[in-house]
Amino acid sequence: MARLYLVRHAKAAARFDEDPDPSLSDEGKEAAVDLALQLEGLGPIPIYTSPMERARETALPLANRWGVIPEVSAAFSEIPTPPEIAQQGIKARGPWLQQLAGQRYPAQPPIIRAWREGLIGMLKSCRSDTIVFTHFMVINAALSAALNDDRMVTSHPDFCSCTVVESTSRGLNLLSRGPEAATKVL
């Protein structure tokens, strides 16, 4: 069994419908340093991060404290935008993401279902305690598997929140949810 600490990135400098890969805001950079101090006692343990800039920047202070190099994995990246939405431009991504809140995974296009399956497979493959710096929808996908709930959104994790799941031979189990966002993303 492995404990997986799923950390939502700190506050970005731009919204998801303004910039496809923003860095952290000044507030987010400060929060990432504070988060490193909070998580320092867990390790050093392996660190995975999404390839997105805001997740990598959030992981950096903890990685530096531990002297480890985070492994970047696309499995922990943002939920992919279906091609028909992507071709409409970045402004179409916001409304598309917002409408996902009331949907379920079985009704999603193959690109979304494959993303979720790859993510869950990667989490299940972790054999030791691990920290994953990632995104709102990734945490929700992990929660949906841990809770055996096919809803796309079951939680509204706040920036720098840490949700803990356990990877066992039977799947994922929820141990604790991180704090919820005061304002809803989706």
Secondary structure by P-SEA (a helix, b strand, c coil): cbbbbbbccccccccccccccccccaaaaaaaaaaaaaaccccccbbbbcccaaaaaaaaaaaaaacbbbbbbcccccccccaaaaaacccaaaaaaaaccccccccccaaaaaaaaaaaaaaaaccccccccccaaaaaaaaaaaacccccccccccccbbbbbbbccccbbbcccccccccccc
